[in-house]
Amino acid sequence: MTWNQIQIRCWTIFFIIGSFLWGRHLFAAEIENAQTKKVKESPVIVRNNTPPNGSNGAPFSVLETPGRFRNDFDRLTELMETHKTPLSAMTPDWLNVAVEHRTRYDVYDNGFTRSIPGFNDQVHQRTRFLFEIQNIIDPLKFTLELTDIRAPLANFGQDRSPAFANHFDFTQLHLDLLSKDFLGTGYAAKFEVGRLVMDFGEARLIGGHRWGPFTPTFDGMQFTLGNDKEKWGLRVFGTRPVNRQTTQLDWNTPETYFSGAQITSRHLPWANVDAYFFQLNEGNKLRKRNLSTTGFRLFAKPMKGNLDYEIESMYQFGDTQDTSVFAHRHHGEVGYSFNTAMPFRLIYLFDYSSGDRDPNKNFDILFAKRRVEYGPTGMFGPFFPSNLISPVGFRATLVPTPTVRLMMSHRAYWLADKHGAYVGSGLQDPTGRAGTFLGNMLDISVGWDPQWSFLKRVSFDIGYSHIFKGDYFDKVAEGLSADTNYGYTMATFKF
């Protein structure tokens, strides 16, 4: 593809975005009237794991919890339930409604996989319709979410792949039974039945809506007691993972079960604890995974002028395709939030994930997110936390104004086992002669959330990543040694 063609595509995308932005009828007058009428606050029975980005209404803060990245955790539900979306502000007290649309253009020049060794670009779109009915059916609450995921501009058949496209399907469809004082314990509780989206901790094993196009969903039930923000909480679930179909309705996987439990403690501000156990049993899938994963997470929340940290260790055992598995993954970070006029935060990062010559023995990431620690995902996603070690890395975040957030990270990556696969690329050197050094990646992003007029319903993001490829690419395959440049632009609308 020539540079002129790239320019034409970029200008087309900007024109489409501009057409949305300059539409003068974006609920402006209706919202002002509706918000003066609707002063009711939704009762929060059990809090989810998505804190506000900032304080005092500011959209950004460097004091995000460890492991967080802009757009990698869902905020639409929180905004809807606090009536900060136009549609929710206009609806009756018993009904919450919100719509989110996201369009992103990605492009990179020199590939890093055997299947796509050169240029690739994509326009990816995700539209979410979220509904909640509450109060009039107390103590019950009903949630419905419909999601449409498409790649109208894509190469290599990615527009037909369920990893990138899922045309208008159910993401959530569940009925909740709520209690403000469960069995007199003083703790709130929630029991959910139906199709669920789940986030646990920093989503290093289980995550829902994310920066990339894939949103894992599960059919089953979940019980939550307390919450993961104050004192202690308990979550127990039993589900079947849902198979994605590009143009047909999704349905759960026969003979495949996913269950688990998590206990959280927030009693000590310098030692917040998560402990969990997850069990996956696949009866009919190609890989036939029967894996038990247990682990813990220990962290201190970021505070201005103080050091903070996070440690998470995961251990996995069982079998994959009748091959015995024992694998482990570890994450560590130490951060400091400077007490400056422009909030600034610096983090040192360490990651290790075990690997083996046999790919079935690598650590399995289950349903994890990986944007914040391993770079942009979606059609890019060069690194997976499997057979990988990154002992040297940092991430810096600067908020020069309450509406602008700058992030820069740099990490170096090696294979944990030189005989094992470079996971996700289709590359492997069983002899080990290619070595282990994959290279360095620089990742830069800018986020802007305008806070005036109708523009406060829109957020903009732009990013650039560069992979300085290591010796591994020179030796493992021909035509992959050139460094990779990746960029994206993204606009998100919330109604």
C-alpha positions as CSV (number, residue, x, y, z in Angstrom):
1,M,0.0,0.0,0.0
2,T,1.4,3.4,-1.0
3,W,1.7,6.4,1.3
4,N,-1.0,8.3,-0.7
5,Q,-3.4,5.4,-0.1
6,I,-2.7,5.6,3.6
7,Q,-3.3,9.3,3.7
8,I,-6.6,8.9,1.8
9,R,-7.8,6.4,4.4
10,C,-6.7,8.6,7.3
11,W,-8.5,11.6,5.9
12,T,-11.6,9.5,5.4
13,I,-11.6,8.4,9.0
14,F,-11.1,12.0,10.3
15,F,-13.9,13.2,8.1
16,I,-16.3,10.5,9.6
17,I,-15.2,11.5,13.1
18,G,-15.7,15.2,12.3
19,S,-19.1,14.6,11.0
20,F,-20.1,13.1,14.4
21,L,-18.5,15.9,16.3
22,W,-20.1,18.8,14.5
23,G,-23.6,17.4,14.7
24,R,-25.4,20.2,16.6
25,H,-28.2,18.0,17.9
26,L,-26.3,15.9,20.4
27,F,-29.0,16.0,23.1
28,A,-27.6,19.3,24.4
29,A,-30.9,21.1,25.4
30,E,-32.6,17.9,26.4
31,I,-29.8,16.8,28.7
32,E,-29.8,20.0,30.7
33,N,-33.5,19.8,31.4
34,A,-33.4,16.2,32.2
35,Q,-30.5,16.4,34.6
36,T,-32.2,19.1,36.6
37,K,-35.2,16.7,37.1
38,K,-33.3,13.5,37.7
39,V,-31.5,14.0,41.0
40,K,-31.9,10.5,42.2
41,E,-28.7,8.6,43.1
42,S,-28.6,4.9,42.2
43,P,-28.0,2.7,45.2
44,V,-24.7,0.9,44.9
45,I,-25.2,-2.5,46.4
46,V,-22.0,-4.1,45.2
47,R,-19.3,-2.0,43.6
48,N,-17.5,-3.2,40.5
49,N,-13.8,-3.0,40.0
50,T,-13.7,0.2,38.0
51,P,-12.8,3.3,40.0
52,P,-13.3,6.8,38.6
53,N,-10.4,8.0,36.6
54,G,-10.0,11.1,38.7
55,S,-11.3,13.0,41.6
56,N,-13.7,15.9,41.9
57,G,-15.0,15.2,38.4
58,A,-11.7,15.4,36.7
59,P,-11.5,12.8,33.9
60,F,-7.8,11.9,34.5
61,S,-5.5,11.1,37.4
62,V,-2.1,9.5,37.7
63,L,-3.4,7.8,40.9
64,E,-5.0,4.9,39.0
65,T,-4.8,1.6,40.7
66,P,-1.8,-0.5,39.8
67,G,-2.1,-2.2,36.4
68,R,-4.7,0.2,34.9
69,F,-4.7,1.7,31.5
70,R,-7.1,4.1,29.9
71,N,-9.9,2.4,27.9
72,D,-8.9,-1.1,29.3
73,F,-11.6,-1.2,31.9
74,D,-15.3,-0.4,31.4
75,R,-16.6,3.0,32.7
76,L,-19.9,3.0,30.8
77,T,-21.8,1.3,33.6
78,E,-20.5,3.7,36.3
79,L,-21.3,6.7,34.2
80,M,-24.8,5.4,33.4
81,E,-25.7,4.5,37.0
82,T,-24.6,8.0,38.2
83,H,-26.6,9.6,35.4
84,K,-23.6,11.2,33.7
85,T,-24.7,9.9,30.2
86,P,-27.3,11.9,28.2
87,L,-29.7,9.0,27.8
88,S,-29.6,7.9,31.4
89,A,-30.2,11.5,32.5
90,M,-33.5,11.6,30.5
91,T,-34.9,8.2,31.5
92,P,-37.2,7.4,34.4
93,D,-35.7,6.6,37.8
94,W,-36.2,2.8,37.2
95,L,-34.5,2.7,33.9
96,N,-30.8,3.4,33.0
97,V,-29.7,3.5,29.3
98,A,-26.4,4.2,27.7
99,V,-24.8,3.8,24.3
100,E,-21.1,3.8,23.5
101,H,-19.4,3.8,20.1
102,R,-15.7,3.5,19.5
103,T,-13.9,3.7,16.1
104,R,-10.1,3.1,15.9
105,Y,-7.7,3.0,13.0
106,D,-4.6,0.9,13.4
107,V,-1.6,0.6,11.1
108,Y,1.9,-1.0,11.2
109,D,4.6,-1.4,8.6
110,N,6.9,-4.4,9.3
111,G,5.2,-7.4,10.8
112,F,6.5,-9.7,13.5
113,T,4.5,-12.9,12.8
114,R,4.9,-15.6,10.2
115,S,1.3,-15.1,8.9
116,I,1.6,-11.2,8.4
117,P,5.3,-10.4,7.8
118,G,4.7,-6.9,6.3
119,F,2.1,-4.1,6.2
120,N,-1.3,-4.3,7.9
121,D,-4.0,-1.8,8.7
122,Q,-7.5,-1.9,10.1
123,V,-10.6,0.1,11.0
124,H,-12.2,-1.4,14.0
125,Q,-15.6,-0.4,15.4
126,R,-17.4,-1.3,18.6
127,T,-20.9,-0.2,19.6
128,R,-22.5,-1.0,22.9
129,F,-26.1,-0.7,24.0
130,L,-26.6,-1.0,27.8
131,F,-29.9,-1.2,29.7
132,E,-30.7,-1.6,33.4
133,I,-34.1,-1.9,35.1
134,Q,-34.1,-1.5,38.8
135,N,-36.1,-0.1,41.8
136,I,-39.6,-1.1,40.4
137,I,-38.6,-4.7,40.7
138,D,-36.7,-4.6,44.0
139,P,-34.8,-6.5,45.2
140,L,-34.2,-7.6,41.6
141,K,-32.3,-5.8,38.9
142,F,-32.2,-6.7,35.2
143,T,-29.2,-5.9,32.9
144,L,-29.1,-6.2,29.1
145,E,-26.1,-5.3,26.9
146,L,-26.0,-5.7,23.1
147,T,-22.6,-5.2,21.4
148,D,-21.8,-4.9,17.7
149,I,-18.1,-5.4,16.8
150,R,-17.0,-5.0,13.2
151,A,-13.8,-4.4,11.2
152,P,-15.1,-2.6,8.0
153,L,-11.5,-2.2,6.8
154,A,-9.4,-5.2,7.4
155,N,-6.9,-7.5,5.6
156,F,-6.0,-11.2,5.8
157,G,-9.6,-12.2,6.5
158,Q,-9.6,-10.4,9.9
159,D,-13.1,-8.9,9.2
160,R,-14.5,-12.4,9.3
161,S,-12.5,-13.6,12.3
162,P,-14.4,-13.9,15.6
163,A,-11.3,-12.4,17.2
164,F,-12.1,-9.1,15.5
165,A,-15.8,-9.2,14.6
166,N,-19.0,-10.2,16.4
167,H,-22.0,-8.8,14.7
168,F,-24.7,-7.6,17.1
169,D,-24.9,-10.1,19.9
170,F,-25.7,-10.4,23.6
171,T,-22.8,-9.4,25.9
172,Q,-24.8,-9.3,29.1
173,L,-28.2,-10.7,29.9
174,H,-28.7,-11.4,33.6
175,L,-31.0,-11.0,36.5
176,D,-29.6,-10.0,39.8
177,L,-31.0,-10.5,43.3
178,L,-29.7,-7.8,45.6
179,S,-29.4,-7.5,49.4
180,K,-28.2,-4.5,51.4
181,D,-27.7,-6.6,54.6
182,F,-27.1,-10.3,53.7
183,L,-28.4,-12.5,56.5
184,G,-27.8,-9.8,59.0
185,T,-24.1,-9.7,58.5
186,G,-24.0,-6.0,57.6
187,Y,-22.5,-6.8,54.2
188,A,-24.2,-6.2,50.8
189,A,-24.6,-9.1,48.5
190,K,-25.5,-9.8,44.8
191,F,-26.5,-13.0,43.1
192,E,-26.4,-12.9,39.3
193,V,-27.8,-15.5,36.8
194,G,-27.4,-15.3,33.0
195,R,-24.8,-14.1,30.6
196,L,-22.0,-12.2,32.5
197,V,-18.9,-10.1,31.9
198,M,-16.3,-10.4,34.6
199,D,-13.3,-8.5,35.8
200,F,-11.1,-9.9,38.6
201,G,-8.3,-7.8,40.1
202,E,-6.2,-6.2,37.4
203,A,-7.6,-8.7,34.9
204,R,-4.4,-10.7,34.4
205,L,-6.5,-13.8,34.3
206,I,-10.1,-12.8,33.8
207,G,-11.2,-9.5,32.1
208,G,-14.2,-8.1,30.3
209,H,-14.4,-5.1,28.1
210,R,-11.0,-4.0,27.0
211,W,-8.9,-1.9,24.7
212,G,-8.8,-4.7,22.2
213,P,-11.8,-6.1,20.3
214,F,-12.3,-9.3,22.3
215,T,-14.7,-9.4,25.3
216,P,-15.0,-12.8,26.9
217,T,-18.5,-13.6,28.1
218,F,-19.8,-16.4,30.3
219,D,-23.2,-18.1,30.9
220,G,-23.8,-19.1,34.5
221,M,-24.1,-17.6,37.9
222,Q,-22.0,-15.5,40.3
223,F,-22.4,-14.6,44.0
224,T,-20.7,-11.5,45.4
225,L,-20.6,-10.6,49.2
226,G,-19.1,-7.3,50.3
227,N,-16.9,-5.6,47.8
228,D,-13.3,-5.2,46.7
229,K,-12.9,-1.6,47.8
230,E,-13.6,-1.7,51.6
231,K,-13.0,-4.3,54.3
232,W,-13.3,-7.6,52.6
233,G,-15.2,-9.3,49.8
234,L,-16.0,-12.7,48.4
235,R,-16.9,-13.7,44.8
236,V,-17.8,-17.2,43.7
237,F,-18.9,-18.2,40.2
238,G,-19.7,-21.2,38.0
239,T,-20.1,-20.7,34.3
240,R,-19.7,-21.9,30.8
241,P,-17.5,-19.8,28.4
242,V,-19.3,-18.4,25.4
243,N,-18.0,-19.2,21.9
244,R,-18.0,-16.1,19.6
245,Q,-19.5,-16.4,16.1
246,T,-19.0,-13.6,13.7
247,T,-22.4,-13.5,12.1
248,Q,-24.5,-15.9,14.3
249,L,-25.7,-15.7,17.9
250,D,-23.1,-16.7,20.4
251,W,-23.7,-19.7,22.6
252,N,-21.9,-21.3,25.5
253,T,-19.4,-24.1,25.0
254,P,-20.8,-27.6,25.6
255,E,-18.9,-29.8,28.0
256,T,-16.7,-26.8,29.0
257,Y,-16.9,-25.3,32.5
258,F,-15.1,-22.4,34.1
259,S,-15.5,-21.7,37.9
260,G,-13.7,-20.1,40.7
261,A,-13.6,-18.0,43.8
262,Q,-11.8,-14.9,45.1
263,I,-11.4,-13.4,48.5
264,T,-10.2,-9.7,49.0
265,S,-9.1,-7.8,52.0
266,R,-8.7,-4.0,52.3
267,H,-8.0,-3.8,56.0
268,L,-4.4,-2.7,55.7
269,P,-3.7,0.2,53.3
270,W,-0.1,-0.9,52.8
271,A,-1.1,-4.5,52.2
272,N,-4.3,-5.0,50.2
273,V,-4.7,-8.7,49.4
274,D,-6.5,-10.7,46.7
275,A,-6.4,-14.5,46.8
276,Y,-8.1,-16.7,44.2
277,F,-8.6,-20.1,42.6
278,F,-9.9,-20.7,39.0
279,Q,-10.8,-24.0,37.4
280,L,-11.1,-24.5,33.6
281,N,-12.2,-27.9,32.1
282,E,-12.6,-28.2,28.4
283,G,-14.3,-31.3,27.1
284,N,-14.6,-30.7,23.4
285,K,-12.2,-28.0,22.4
286,L,-9.1,-28.6,20.3
287,R,-6.7,-28.0,23.2
288,K,-8.7,-29.8,25.8
289,R,-7.4,-27.8,28.7
290,N,-8.0,-29.0,32.3
291,L,-6.2,-26.3,34.3
292,S,-6.3,-25.2,37.9
293,T,-4.9,-21.7,38.5
294,T,-4.3,-20.2,41.9
295,G,-2.6,-17.1,43.0
296,F,-2.5,-13.9,45.1
297,R,-2.1,-10.2,44.6
298,L,-0.6,-7.9,47.2
299,F,-0.5,-4.1,46.7
300,A,-0.6,-0.6,48.2
301,K,-2.7,2.0,46.5
302,P,-0.9,5.0,44.9
303,M,-0.8,8.2,46.9
304,K,0.8,11.5,46.2
305,G,4.3,11.8,47.6
306,N,4.5,8.1,48.5
307,L,5.9,4.9,47.1
308,D,3.5,2.1,46.2
309,Y,3.9,-1.4,44.9
310,E,2.1,-4.4,43.5
311,I,3.1,-8.1,43.5
312,E,1.0,-10.8,41.8
313,S,1.9,-14.5,41.5
314,M,0.0,-17.1,39.6
315,Y,0.5,-20.9,39.6
316,Q,-1.1,-23.3,37.1
317,F,-1.3,-27.1,37.1
318,G,-3.3,-29.7,35.4
319,D,-3.1,-31.0,31.8
320,T,-3.5,-29.8,28.2
321,Q,-4.1,-32.4,25.5
322,D,-3.3,-35.1,28.1
323,T,0.1,-33.4,28.7
324,S,0.9,-32.7,32.3
325,V,1.3,-28.9,33.0
326,F,3.0,-26.9,35.8
327,A,3.5,-23.2,34.9
328,H,3.7,-19.9,36.7
329,R,3.6,-16.2,36.1
330,H,4.8,-13.3,38.2
331,H,4.3,-9.5,38.0
332,G,5.9,-6.8,40.1
333,E,5.9,-3.1,40.1
334,V,7.1,-0.2,42.3
335,G,5.7,3.2,41.7
336,Y,6.0,6.8,42.9
337,S,3.5,9.6,42.5
338,F,5.2,13.0,42.6
339,N,3.5,15.8,44.5
340,T,3.8,18.3,41.7
341,A,1.5,20.9,40.1
342,M,1.2,18.6,37.0
343,P,0.6,15.1,38.5
344,F,3.4,12.8,37.5
345,R,3.8,9.1,38.2
346,L,6.7,6.7,37.5
347,I,6.6,2.9,37.7
348,Y,9.2,0.2,37.4
349,L,7.9,-3.1,36.0
350,F,8.9,-6.7,36.1
351,D,7.2,-9.7,34.5
352,Y,8.0,-13.4,34.1
353,S,5.9,-16.1,32.6
354,S,7.2,-19.6,32.3
355,G,7.6,-21.5,29.0
356,D,8.7,-24.8,27.6
357,R,9.7,-26.4,24.3
358,D,6.2,-27.9,24.2
359,P,3.7,-25.1,23.8
360,N,1.1,-27.0,25.8
361,K,3.3,-26.5,28.9
362,N,3.5,-22.7,28.6
363,F,1.6,-20.6,31.1
364,D,-2.0,-20.1,29.8
365,I,-3.4,-16.6,30.2
366,L,-7.0,-17.8,30.2
367,F,-9.2,-14.7,29.6
368,A,-6.6,-12.0,30.5
369,K,-6.1,-8.4,29.4
370,R,-2.6,-7.3,28.5
371,R,-2.7,-3.7,27.1
372,V,-1.1,-1.9,30.0
373,E,1.9,-4.2,30.4
374,Y,2.4,-5.5,26.9
375,G,1.5,-2.7,24.6
376,P,-1.5,-2.2,22.2
377,T,-3.5,-5.3,21.5
378,G,-6.2,-5.7,18.8
379,M,-4.6,-6.4,15.4
380,F,-1.2,-5.5,16.9
381,G,-0.5,-7.3,20.2
382,P,3.1,-8.3,19.8
383,F,3.7,-9.8,23.2
384,F,1.8,-12.3,25.4
385,P,2.6,-13.2,29.0
386,S,3.5,-16.7,28.1
387,N,7.2,-18.0,27.8
388,L,8.3,-14.4,28.3
389,I,10.5,-12.4,30.7
390,S,10.7,-8.7,31.0
391,P,13.0,-7.7,33.9
392,V,13.6,-4.1,32.7
393,G,10.7,-1.8,32.1
394,F,9.1,1.5,33.2
395,R,5.9,3.5,32.6
396,A,5.5,7.2,33.1
397,T,2.2,9.1,33.3
398,L,1.8,12.9,33.2
399,V,-1.5,14.8,33.5
400,P,-0.6,18.4,32.3
401,T,-4.3,19.4,32.4
402,P,-7.3,17.7,33.9
403,T,-8.4,16.7,30.4
404,V,-5.1,15.5,28.9
405,R,-3.2,12.4,29.9
406,L,0.2,11.4,28.5
407,M,1.7,8.0,28.9
408,M,5.1,6.6,27.9
409,S,6.5,3.1,28.6
410,H,9.6,1.2,27.5
411,R,10.2,-2.5,28.1
412,A,12.7,-5.1,27.0
413,Y,11.5,-8.7,26.3
414,W,13.2,-12.1,26.2
415,L,11.9,-15.6,25.8
416,A,11.8,-17.5,29.1
417,D,12.8,-20.7,27.3
418,K,14.9,-20.3,24.1
419,H,13.6,-23.6,22.8
420,G,10.0,-22.5,23.2
421,A,7.6,-20.6,21.0
422,Y,7.4,-16.8,20.7
423,V,3.7,-17.0,21.6
424,G,1.2,-15.5,19.2
425,S,3.7,-15.1,16.3
426,G,3.9,-18.7,14.9
427,L,7.7,-18.5,15.4
428,Q,9.8,-21.1,17.3
429,D,13.3,-22.3,17.1
430,P,13.5,-25.7,18.8
431,T,17.3,-25.7,18.5
432,G,17.6,-22.5,20.6
433,R,20.2,-21.0,18.2
434,A,18.1,-17.9,17.6
435,G,18.6,-17.0,21.2
436,T,16.1,-15.3,23.5
437,F,16.3,-11.5,23.0
438,L,13.1,-10.3,21.3
439,G,13.8,-6.6,21.5
440,N,12.6,-3.4,23.1
441,M,9.2,-1.7,22.7
442,L,8.5,2.0,23.2
443,D,4.9,2.8,23.7
444,I,3.5,6.4,23.7
445,S,-0.1,7.5,24.0
446,V,-2.1,10.7,24.5
447,G,-5.7,10.9,25.7
448,W,-7.9,13.9,25.6
449,D,-11.4,14.2,27.2
450,P,-12.9,17.6,26.4
451,Q,-15.2,18.8,29.2
452,W,-17.3,21.5,27.5
453,S,-20.6,21.6,25.6
454,F,-21.4,18.4,23.7
455,L,-17.7,17.5,23.3
456,K,-17.7,16.2,26.8
457,R,-19.4,13.1,25.3
458,V,-16.4,12.3,23.2
459,S,-12.9,11.2,24.1
460,F,-9.9,11.0,21.7
461,D,-6.8,8.9,21.8
462,I,-3.7,8.7,19.6
463,G,-0.7,6.4,20.1
464,Y,2.6,5.2,18.6
465,S,4.7,2.1,19.4
466,H,8.1,1.1,18.0
467,I,9.6,-2.4,18.4
468,F,13.4,-2.3,18.3
469,K,13.7,-6.0,17.2
470,G,16.3,-8.2,18.8
471,D,18.7,-10.8,17.4
472,Y,15.9,-13.4,17.6
473,F,14.2,-12.0,14.5
474,D,17.5,-12.0,12.5
475,K,17.9,-15.8,13.0
476,V,14.5,-17.4,13.3
477,A,13.0,-16.4,9.9
478,E,13.7,-14.3,6.9
479,G,12.0,-11.0,6.2
480,L,11.1,-10.1,9.8
481,S,14.3,-8.3,11.0
482,A,13.1,-4.7,10.2
483,D,11.8,-2.7,13.2
484,T,8.0,-2.3,13.5
485,N,6.3,1.0,13.6
486,Y,2.7,1.0,14.8
487,G,0.2,3.8,15.3
488,Y,-3.5,4.4,16.0
489,T,-6.1,7.1,16.3
490,M,-9.4,6.5,18.2
491,A,-12.5,8.3,19.1
492,T,-15.1,7.1,21.7
493,F,-18.6,8.5,22.0
494,K,-20.8,8.0,25.1
495,F,-24.5,8.8,25.0
